[in-house]
Amino acid sequence: MRIVMIGAGYVGLVSGACFASMGTEVIVVEKDPCRVAALQAGRIPIYEPGLDRLVADSVRAGRLRFEVALDRALPGADAVFLAVGTPSRRGDGHADLSHVFAAAAELAAALPAPTVLVTKSTVPVGTGRRLAALMREIRPDLDVPVASNPEFLREGSAIEDFMRPDRIVVGTDSVQAEAVLRALYRPLNPAGVTLLCTGLETAELIKYATNAFLAMKITFINEMADLCEQVGADVHELARGMGLDRRIGPKFLHPGPGFGGSCFPKDTQALMRIAQDAHAPARLVETVVSVNEARKAAMAGRILAAFGGTVRRRRIAVLGLTFKPETDDMRDSPAIPIVHRLVELGAEVVAYDPAGMEQARRDLPAEVVYASGAASALAGADGAVLVTEWNEFRALAPDWLRATMRGRVVVDLRNVFDPAAMRAAGLDHHAIGRPAPH
Ligand code: NAD
């Protein structure tokens, strides 16, 4: 089979490379010529573990290539996937569909034959029908079946998630589209993966409902962490006690500085707007959005308190900038409001992230100094703030931290350090939702 993937971002590149590794011939079309040139030269423009090898293997096998020109990629394709970005529309939180419709219009004009159109991007309910109408309008001569096939991969474990998904969702009214998608995913059948077929609207909503539910779980444990701090309970034991209940499960019960990233913030906002427009307001989701925003904004205050009420001229090492480990993605990272506020308050921020510093330079104030490693960020610092739980930070020994820093304050926004060991090393350790050890 042969497919075209429009968009060489986190989703398009990973899905394209994974389909190619399963034997499909894939052409990834990307409008950014620099990105295409890099890919053609064998460089991967994003940080995603294992992606470089997967891409190189499929390119070598002749099953994966990259193009700027859509019309050159289309002949002979069984399906065209849209994997372009759907960020929040500035100002109102609705999903910005300009990339989706621009790509679809370009596709409609260039299609040489009827081809299945699949939306992999996360799009509001009703978008599939609008795309079908657009296709009919621009190309009344072609019958283009439309399907929704939302993607559930997570950055940092994207290949594994794509190859071993909890489920595959296909939303369509078209027998042909369903058959094409079933065939494309057939190599995953031996792994016992469920392919759930639904209507278009349901598939579109499954993606938003899933992300909103996970965001709600995180927000719930964050609120419980705040409560733990007030009543002397330990949020880790609480989460374990809850998570052992199989109706709840242990995942997404890790407290932290509030969820960020390229999906949860924009998808919860978009679902909130979708529900409001449909006159079925999703009050829980609305609350999740506002509680999470308040939490991210409150983190700098927590750091300020740990430093005794002022950070002016204090040298603070910020460890981790990306919204989670194993990615270079800075989109909506909690580090952004934290670092902006610390700089506003007069702190001298020295930041280090294993993969995100290039993107971070665009999002953080110019005053921030970037270190080449954790050791140089911490050397001579009055304190440290751990924002992203990269493994290399987990491995830092309390005694070494104490010896490397000038000061003693460590604000551990991901609870990676053992409070008792930190205290024993003479550090002033501030965790989330955990009582100070006696
Ligand atoms: P991204 O911004 O990393 O990548 C999108 C790419 O599409 C960019 O490289 C852009 O230049 C390209 N593009 C835009 N318009 C184009 C056009 N007309 N022709 C060719 N290329 C075009 O976005 P992403 O993170 O990969 O997300 C894509 C979609 O998948 C979004 O809807 C997102 O919500 C969804 N999603 C993302 C993730 C994730 O972890 N990133 C997970 C699941 C779903």
Boltz pocket constraint, residues with backbone or C-beta under 6 A from the ligand:
constraints:
  - pocket:
      binder: B
      contacts: [[A, 6], [A, 7], [A, 8], [A, 9], [A, 10], [A, 11], [A, 12], [A, 29], [A, 30], [A, 31], [A, 32], [A, 35], [A, 83], [A, 84], [A, 85], [A, 86], [A, 99], [A, 102], [A, 103], [A, 106], [A, 120], [A, 121], [A, 122], [A, 123], [A, 151], [A, 152], [A, 153], [A, 154], [A, 155], [A, 262], [A, 263]]
      max_distance: 6.0
